[in-house]
Structures are given as structure tokens and as C-alpha cells.
Amino acid sequence: MEEHAGTVLVGQSFEPVHGRVVVEDGRIAAIEETETASTDIILPAFVNAHTHLGDSVAKEAAVGLSLEEAVVPPDSLKHRRLAAADRSELVSAMRRTLRYMQRTGTSASLDFREFGTEGARTLREAAAPLDIEAFIFGSDDPSVLDVADGYGASGANDDEFGEERAACEERGVPFAIHAGEPDATDIHPALDLEPDLLVHMVHAEQEHLDRVAAQSVPIAVCPRANTVLEVGRPPIRELLDHTTVALGTDNVMLNGPSMFREMAYTAKRFDVTAREVLRMATVAGAEIAGLDRGVIDVGREAALVVLDGDSDNLAGSCDPVETVVRRATALDVKRVVL
């Protein structure tokens, strides 16, 4: 049994409770309101809802490039770098990124892994010695589902994905697809596939939002990556008004996978509340992947981040949720419980 005392952000409303969390056998056994001298802030560990971890072999290589030049298959800089990297280099680079994510409070990453079955196996190897969950959306042939946790399609304008969608349906695993990143032309075709997750939706219009709501399709947004690639701003307020929205950091090549940075950017640049952003960074991604984490409740898996509320950065903060979302950084992480 272990205890973590301080201000605990409880449930999906992140209600601040002064007291302690009791953990037994990897699960939250109790949340007790009690006097404590601890200034720590205890929150659910993050779930990064969209990454491309293979890009760890090419950090900052695409500075100044367009979307097509940087990441669009098959001839972009990203895909050339991935093709040129050997397995050991890929495993090492992805493991280092995963280790950084784990140390900075991320409990799971929903990754679009390129290069089919071999690519999925490479990521499995990279994640094996770590405690972070690498949820793999595989690519290429439907046989990747023998290794991956679901299928991640590049976009409805790139290819036909009916066979892959059917394979996911048959196996009961999620089908995800990029949509609305460069423009809106691939959104309706993506929705025709009845996906379990849409990624980006930068150019979503009302007709798309209505379909998203009717089909109850969650969306992962990556606002920092969209800014770097100059493709526009996702309409996060409107997306939240229509469906579940989760937060991702996207290509490691473009941005460090810091959920603290992604939250602060989102909270300060978009019409959203701090609680909405924290939900996007925690429980929303967990629900998409079917993971029993992302929220502090009795009986749930104990995936927690303990922040030093008396750090030079956080001391004197007035509201713990605003503090976590708008101010906290990796330097304020005291402990990650996974």
C-alpha cells in the first residue's frame, strides 16, 4: 500500500480535495479528505491521444517544410528518414521518447505506427521495458492487427480503407483516420468509413460537425503541430460542443511530446476552460483506447502524476486546475505513479 497526500484532483470534474490517495495493488483503494501539510498536487497521468513515435529519428528535421514536404507519404522527408533508419536505431529513438513521456507524466500514447507489422513490432520492442502504455494504431495490410491494437489510416484521399475498416470491425478493435488536416475534402469520406477516432479536423465545418455528433465519433486534436505546419487552427470549441475531444502532440519530429506544453498552448490560444483541457489530456484519450485510467476515482487504475506545489514555479498559485494546465512544466513533476 502507498499513499500520496496533497491536493487531489478527483473525478472527471477534477474537484480539488485536500487529503490523500491510497493505492493498493496498482489501483486506487481510497480517496480520503483529511488535513495535510503537503502542498503537492495529484492529478491523473496524461494520455497522449495522437503521436508518431517513429519520427524520433528525425527531430527538428522538417523545420520550415510544408505539410506535404514534411510528413505526407510516401515521399516526404519523414518517410525517407524512417525508411533509412535501421531497426536498432528506431527502437532506441522511440524508447528514449517513450521514457521522456513516462518521466513527464504520460501513462499512455496512442501512436500511428508506420511500416505495417514490422513497424508495430518495433514499437512493441521499444516500449517493452517501460511502464508507459504504447497503444498502436498499425498501418498497411490488415494483418498488422495480429500485432497492433487497432488500425490508423493516413487519410481517405490517400487510399481505400474499406478492407482495413472491416478487419477492425471483425476483431473488435478501433479504426482511426486522419481527416481535415490540409483541407476539408477528406472529412466526409473518412466519416463514411464510420471510424472510431478522427485525428486533426482542422477544417471541420458545420456539416461535418453534425455528422460527427450523429455518429458519436471522438476527435484527437494536435494544435501545436497544426501551427508548425501552418495548416490552420482546429475549431476546438465547436468540436467540444459536438463530441469527445482528446489532446495529442503528433509528430515527434515537429514537437516534443510534452502534454504540459500542449495543454498550456491550448488553454491560452483557444476558447476552452482549464478543466476541458485537462479532460482532453487525460480521460478523453483513455476512453478512446478503452484504458482504465485518466481519472482519479476509487477502483480505477492508479496512473498518477504528483506535482511539487511548492516548486519555485508553482508556489503561490491560486487554483490547482489552472495551475496544472497553464503553468506546470516537466520540472515540477515530483513523481509519476504507473
MIFITOR-80733 format. One record per residue (C-alpha): residue number from 1; chain; x, y, z. Coordinates in pm, 1 decimal. Last residue first. Layout:
N
REC  num  chaine         u         v         w
REC  NUM       A         X         Y         Z
...
END
This chain:
338
REC  num  chaine         u         v         w
REC  338       A     225.7     389.4   -1310.3
REC  337       A     288.5     653.5   -1042.5
REC  336       A     485.3     954.6   -1166.6
REC  335       A     673.1    1154.4    -903.5
REC  334       A     784.1    1509.0    -830.8
REC  333       A     693.2    1665.7   -1163.9
REC  332       A     750.4    2042.8   -1143.8
REC  331       A    1039.0    2037.5   -1393.2
REC  330       A     806.2    1881.5   -1652.3
REC  329       A     606.9    2202.5   -1654.3
REC  328       A     310.2    2347.6   -1468.1
REC  327       A     169.7    2688.5   -1565.4
REC  326       A    -149.8    2678.0   -1775.1
REC  325       A    -296.2    2332.0   -1723.4
REC  324       A    -168.8    2229.7   -1381.2
REC  323       A    -201.3    2578.2   -1233.5
REC  322       A    -549.3    2633.8   -1376.9
REC  321       A    -653.0    2307.2   -1209.5
REC  320       A    -481.2    2391.9    -879.6
REC  319       A    -624.3    2745.5    -847.5
REC  318       A    -434.7    3019.0    -661.8
REC  317       A     -69.0    2955.4    -737.3
REC  316       A     167.7    3082.6    -468.5
REC  315       A     435.8    2819.8    -526.2
REC  314       A     409.4    2669.7    -875.7
REC  313       A     731.0    2777.8   -1048.2
REC  312       A     966.2    2783.4    -748.4
REC  311       A     828.6    2444.6    -653.5
REC  310       A     589.2    2432.9    -358.0
REC  309       A     311.8    2255.0    -545.8
REC  308       A     554.3    1977.8    -632.8
REC  307       A     348.9    1778.0    -881.4
REC  306       A     244.1    1415.6    -834.0
REC  305       A     124.5    1248.0   -1153.0
REC  304       A     -99.5     943.8   -1126.5
REC  303       A    -192.4     621.2   -1302.4
REC  302       A    -360.8     416.5   -1030.4
REC  301       A    -614.9     208.0   -1219.0
REC  300       A    -967.2     286.9   -1108.6
REC  299       A   -1138.6     133.5    -807.1
REC  298       A   -1187.6     463.1    -626.3
REC  297       A   -1170.4     754.7    -868.7
REC  296       A    -882.7     961.0   -1005.3
REC  295       A    -932.8     988.1   -1380.9
REC  294       A    -724.0     914.5   -1690.3
REC  293       A    -711.0     541.0   -1637.0
REC  292       A    -896.3     221.5   -1725.5
REC  291       A    -794.9     222.6   -2092.0
REC  290       A   -1050.7     167.4   -2368.0
REC  289       A    -835.4     347.7   -2624.7
REC  288       A   -1085.1     627.9   -2686.7
REC  287       A   -1178.1     638.0   -2317.7
REC  286       A    -814.9     688.3   -2215.6
REC  285       A    -775.1     970.9   -2465.0
REC  284       A   -1072.2    1155.6   -2318.0
REC  283       A    -974.1    1079.5   -1956.7
REC  282       A    -640.7    1260.3   -1957.7
REC  281       A    -529.3    1543.4   -2186.1
REC  280       A    -874.5    1636.7   -2317.1
REC  279       A   -1009.0    1626.5   -1961.2
REC  278       A    -730.8    1866.5   -1858.9
REC  277       A    -824.6    2095.9   -2147.0
REC  276       A   -1190.3    2099.0   -2050.1
REC  275       A   -1097.2    2171.7   -1689.7
REC  274       A    -876.6    2462.9   -1797.5
REC  273       A   -1163.1    2613.9   -1992.6
REC  272       A   -1172.0    2643.9   -2369.6
REC  271       A   -1189.2    2926.8   -2622.6
REC  270       A    -846.4    2864.0   -2774.9
REC  269       A    -494.7    3010.1   -2760.8
REC  268       A    -412.7    3012.4   -2388.4
REC  267       A    -569.8    2682.5   -2287.6
REC  266       A    -444.3    2502.4   -2598.4
REC  265       A     -85.3    2623.1   -2564.0
REC  264       A     -80.5    2541.5   -2192.1
REC  263       A    -221.1    2194.8   -2252.0
REC  262       A      20.1    2111.4   -2534.3
REC  261       A     319.7    2234.2   -2334.5
REC  260       A     223.5    2025.9   -2032.7
REC  259       A     145.9    1729.7   -2256.8
REC  258       A     506.7    1731.0   -2368.2
REC  257       A     575.7    1513.4   -2672.1
REC  256       A     847.9    1744.8   -2812.9
REC  255       A     722.4    1892.7   -3134.7
REC  254       A     786.5    1858.7   -3508.3
REC  253       A     981.8    1531.9   -3546.1
REC  252       A     788.3    1387.8   -3253.5
REC  251       A     486.3    1407.6   -3481.9
REC  250       A     151.5    1448.4   -3304.2
REC  249       A     123.8    1611.6   -2956.6
REC  248       A    -223.7    1482.7   -2878.6
REC  247       A    -531.0    1612.1   -2696.9
REC  246       A    -870.4    1444.3   -2681.9
REC  245       A   -1212.7    1572.0   -2788.2
REC  244       A   -1540.9    1397.1   -2710.8
REC  243       A   -1822.2    1525.0   -2932.2
REC  242       A   -2033.7    1816.6   -3057.6
REC  241       A   -1971.1    2116.9   -2830.2
REC  240       A   -1611.1    2006.6   -2786.7
REC  239       A   -1561.6    2024.1   -3163.8
REC  238       A   -1709.3    2375.1   -3173.3
REC  237       A   -1471.1    2498.6   -2904.1
REC  236       A   -1176.3    2316.3   -3064.7
REC  235       A   -1219.2    2466.1   -3410.4
REC  234       A    -878.2    2331.6   -3521.4
REC  233       A    -642.1    2611.6   -3620.7
REC  232       A    -475.2    2622.8   -3962.9
REC  231       A    -243.8    2415.1   -4182.2
REC  230       A      70.0    2611.8   -4094.9
REC  229       A     282.4    2300.0   -4033.1
REC  228       A     407.5    2438.0   -3700.2
REC  227       A      58.3    2560.3   -3609.4
REC  226       A    -107.2    2227.0   -3684.6
REC  225       A     161.9    2058.0   -3477.8
REC  224       A      83.7    2284.6   -3180.7
REC  223       A    -292.3    2229.3   -3214.0
REC  222       A    -294.2    1848.7   -3216.7
REC  221       A    -660.9    1744.7   -3192.7
REC  220       A    -792.5    1393.7   -3135.2
REC  219       A   -1159.5    1353.5   -3222.2
REC  218       A   -1433.7    1126.2   -3090.2
REC  217       A   -1703.0     998.0   -3329.6
REC  216       A   -2057.6     994.5   -3193.3
REC  215       A   -2208.8     922.1   -3539.7
REC  214       A   -2471.5    1197.3   -3511.0
REC  213       A   -2225.5    1431.9   -3342.4
REC  212       A   -1956.7    1377.2   -3605.9
REC  211       A   -2216.4    1413.7   -3879.4
REC  210       A   -2332.5    1749.0   -3743.5
REC  209       A   -1972.1    1863.4   -3703.5
REC  208       A   -1902.1    1778.8   -4066.1
REC  207       A   -2195.8    1985.3   -4191.5
REC  206       A   -2090.0    2266.1   -3956.6
REC  205       A   -1736.4    2284.9   -4093.9
REC  204       A   -1425.1    2090.7   -3996.2
REC  203       A   -1104.7    2236.9   -4140.1
REC  202       A    -868.4    2146.9   -3855.6
REC  201       A   -1028.9    1806.0   -3809.6
REC  200       A    -699.4    1674.8   -3657.4
REC  199       A    -745.5    1298.9   -3599.2
REC  198       A   -1076.3    1112.9   -3624.7
REC  197       A   -1142.1     814.7   -3399.6
REC  196       A   -1375.0     513.6   -3401.7
REC  195       A   -1427.8     547.8   -3774.3
REC  194       A   -1755.8     500.7   -3960.2
REC  193       A   -1584.7     464.1   -4301.1
REC  192       A   -1824.3     723.8   -4444.0
REC  191       A   -1681.7     963.3   -4183.5
REC  190       A   -1346.0     950.0   -4361.3
REC  189       A   -1509.8    1013.9   -4697.5
REC  188       A   -1692.8    1313.8   -4542.4
REC  187       A   -1369.8    1454.8   -4396.7
REC  186       A   -1133.0    1404.5   -4692.6
REC  185       A   -1212.2    1726.4   -4879.8
REC  184       A   -1193.2    1953.2   -4574.7
REC  183       A    -838.8    2084.2   -4618.8
REC  182       A    -476.8    2012.0   -4515.5
REC  181       A    -576.4    1846.8   -4184.6
REC  180       A    -942.3    1761.1   -4230.3
REC  179       A    -913.4    1392.2   -4155.3
REC  178       A    -654.6    1146.7   -4020.9
REC  177       A    -804.4     803.0   -3956.5
REC  176       A    -872.2     568.0   -3666.9
REC  175       A   -1018.1     215.9   -3663.0
REC  174       A   -1062.7      67.0   -3317.5
REC  173       A   -1056.9    -305.9   -3234.7
REC  172       A   -1347.6    -552.5   -3227.3
REC  171       A   -1172.5    -810.5   -3444.4
REC  170       A   -1438.2    -817.0   -3717.7
REC  169       A   -1488.1    -440.6   -3703.0
REC  168       A   -1114.3    -382.2   -3730.6
REC  167       A   -1096.3    -611.8   -4033.8
REC  166       A   -1389.9    -430.4   -4192.7
REC  165       A   -1213.7     -96.5   -4152.5
REC  164       A    -895.7    -239.3   -4306.5
REC  163       A   -1088.7    -373.1   -4604.5
REC  162       A   -1271.6     -43.8   -4652.7
REC  161       A    -954.9     164.4   -4641.6
REC  160       A    -934.4     294.1   -4999.0
REC  159       A    -631.1     516.7   -5046.2
REC  158       A    -477.1     860.7   -4993.3
REC  157       A    -789.1    1078.4   -5004.9
REC  156       A    -937.9     899.6   -4702.5
REC  155       A    -637.4     978.2   -4486.0
REC  154       A    -330.3     815.0   -4329.8
REC  153       A    -523.0     527.5   -4174.7
REC  152       A    -450.6     404.8   -3820.6
REC  151       A    -560.0      48.2   -3742.1
REC  150       A    -608.1    -100.2   -3396.0
REC  149       A    -419.0    -262.0   -3108.5
REC  148       A    -129.1    -376.6   -3328.9
REC  147       A      36.3    -719.6   -3356.8
REC  146       A    -211.5    -950.3   -3529.6
REC  145       A    -384.4    -630.0   -3639.8
REC  144       A     -96.6    -574.8   -3882.0
REC  143       A    -265.0    -844.3   -4093.5
REC  142       A    -493.0    -565.0   -4219.8
REC  141       A    -206.9    -459.5   -4451.9
REC  140       A     -53.0    -110.0   -4430.9
REC  139       A     -67.8      54.6   -4088.7
REC  138       A     -94.1      -9.3   -3715.6
REC  137       A    -264.4     200.6   -3447.7
REC  136       A     -53.0     102.1   -3150.2
REC  135       A    -133.8     175.3   -2786.9
REC  134       A     206.7     215.8   -2620.9
REC  133       A     132.8     201.4   -2247.7
REC  132       A     404.7     359.9   -2031.2
REC  131       A     567.1     127.8   -1776.8
REC  130       A     887.1      72.7   -1975.6
REC  129       A    1093.6    -235.9   -2065.3
REC  128       A     864.0    -341.0   -2355.6
REC  127       A     801.4       0.5   -2512.0
REC  126       A    1076.6     -13.2   -2776.8
REC  125       A    1007.8    -378.4   -2855.4
REC  124       A     637.2    -310.8   -2907.7
REC  123       A     733.9     -13.8   -3127.1
REC  122       A     946.8    -237.5   -3348.4
REC  121       A     670.9    -496.7   -3365.6
REC  120       A     428.5    -233.3   -3493.4
REC  119       A     673.6    -120.4   -3761.7
REC  118       A     735.8    -477.8   -3873.1
REC  117       A     362.3    -538.7   -3897.6
REC  116       A     298.7    -233.5   -4111.9
REC  115       A     558.1      30.0   -4188.9
REC  114       A     415.7     328.8   -3996.7
REC  113       A     292.6     343.6   -3640.9
REC  112       A       9.3     583.3   -3553.5
REC  111       A      50.3     601.5   -3176.0
REC  110       A    -196.4     640.5   -2893.4
REC  109       A      42.1     709.6   -2604.6
REC  108       A     -21.7     605.5   -2246.5
REC  107       A      81.0     698.9   -1891.7
REC  106       A     221.5    1043.8   -1963.0
REC  105       A     358.2    1225.8   -1659.2
REC  104       A     692.9    1374.0   -1755.9
REC  103       A     902.2    1066.4   -1677.3
REC  102       A     673.9     848.8   -1890.1
REC  101       A     694.8    1085.7   -2185.3
REC  100       A    1073.5    1102.2   -2163.0
REC   99       A    1090.0     723.3   -2149.0
REC   98       A     863.4     698.5   -2452.5
REC   97       A    1090.0     935.3   -2643.9
REC   96       A    1400.7     738.4   -2545.9
REC   95       A    1231.0     414.7   -2640.7
REC   94       A    1134.9     554.9   -2981.8
REC   93       A    1495.4     652.8   -3059.0
REC   92       A    1644.9     324.0   -2938.2
REC   91       A    1393.3     107.3   -3123.0
REC   90       A    1431.9     309.9   -3442.9
REC   89       A    1812.3     294.3   -3435.6
REC   88       A    1804.4     -79.7   -3365.7
REC   87       A    1565.3    -135.7   -3655.1
REC   86       A    1765.8      51.9   -3916.4
REC   85       A    1673.6     404.5   -4025.2
REC   84       A    1666.7     481.0   -4399.4
REC   83       A    1296.6     407.5   -4445.2
REC   82       A    1208.5     628.1   -4149.7
REC   81       A    1418.7     916.5   -4283.0
REC   80       A    1259.3     891.6   -4628.2
REC   79       A     914.7     871.2   -4470.8
REC   78       A     970.7    1186.0   -4265.5
REC   77       A    1123.7    1382.8   -4552.2
REC   76       A     810.9    1318.6   -4756.6
REC   75       A     798.2    1071.6   -5044.5
REC   74       A     531.8     817.8   -4945.0
REC   73       A     352.5     958.6   -4759.7
REC   72       A     277.1    1314.0   -4638.5
REC   71       A     501.6    1416.6   -4347.3
REC   70       A     738.0    1708.4   -4406.8
REC   69       A     716.4    1803.4   -4774.4
REC   68       A     339.8    1762.4   -4785.4
REC   67       A     282.9    1951.1   -4461.6
REC   66       A     518.6    2229.4   -4569.4
REC   65       A     880.8    2248.5   -4459.2
REC   64       A    1033.0    2521.2   -4242.1
REC   63       A    1173.7    2286.6   -3978.4
REC   62       A    1138.0    1929.7   -4102.9
REC   61       A    1449.0    1777.2   -3945.0
REC   60       A    1353.2    1907.8   -3599.6
REC   59       A    1376.0    1555.3   -3454.3
REC   58       A    1435.7    1293.0   -3723.0
REC   57       A    1481.3     951.5   -3555.3
REC   56       A    1200.7    1027.0   -3306.7
REC   55       A     967.3    1038.4   -3605.8
REC   54       A     886.6     673.6   -3533.1
REC   53       A     686.8     799.6   -3236.3
REC   52       A     402.6     942.5   -3443.7
REC   51       A     168.0    1055.4   -3169.8
REC   50       A    -202.1    1112.2   -3108.4
REC   49       A    -411.2    1083.8   -2791.9
REC   48       A    -138.6    1145.0   -2534.4
REC   47       A    -296.8    1003.6   -2218.8
REC   46       A    -185.6    1201.3   -1915.0
REC   45       A    -148.5    1080.6   -1558.3
REC   44       A    -437.6    1167.1   -1329.3
REC   43       A    -366.7    1453.4   -1089.9
REC   42       A    -202.9    1495.6    -750.4
REC   41       A     -88.6    1843.5    -646.2
REC   40       A     170.7    1853.2    -369.0
REC   39       A     148.3    2117.6     -95.3
REC   38       A     164.1    1857.7     181.2
REC   37       A      75.2    1971.6     532.3
REC   36       A    -229.6    1751.1     535.0
REC   35       A    -570.5    1763.6     695.1
REC   34       A    -807.4    1499.6     567.5
REC   33       A   -1030.7    1411.3     274.1
REC   32       A    -962.2    1049.7     187.3
REC   31       A    -956.0     897.2    -159.5
REC   30       A    -942.6     519.9    -127.2
REC   29       A    -828.2     197.8    -293.1
REC   28       A    -697.4     347.3    -616.9
REC   27       A    -549.6      53.7    -806.4
REC   26       A    -198.8     -81.3    -864.9
REC   25       A    -217.1    -345.5    -594.4
REC   24       A    -319.0     -89.5    -332.8
REC   23       A    -308.0     288.7    -374.1
REC   22       A    -441.7     535.3    -115.6
REC   21       A    -495.5     890.4    -235.0
REC   20       A    -465.9    1163.2      24.7
REC   19       A    -621.3    1478.4     162.1
REC   18       A    -722.2    1816.1      33.8
REC   17       A    -978.5    1751.6    -238.1
REC   16       A    -975.8    1959.5    -555.8
REC   15       A   -1266.0    1857.7    -783.8
REC   14       A   -1115.6    1745.8   -1111.9
REC   13       A   -1461.2    1737.7   -1278.8
REC   12       A   -1383.8    1396.6   -1428.2
REC   11       A   -1313.6    1258.1   -1082.9
REC   10       A   -1081.2    1393.3    -814.3
REC    9       A    -795.4    1641.7    -842.8
REC    8       A    -609.0    1561.9    -518.7
REC    7       A    -448.3    1845.0    -323.4
REC    6       A    -178.4    1690.4    -105.1
REC    5       A    -100.1    1338.2       7.4
REC    4       A       6.8    1027.4    -183.5
REC    3       A     -25.8     696.1      -2.3
REC    2       A     118.3     353.7     -72.9
REC    1       A       0.0       0.0       0.0
END
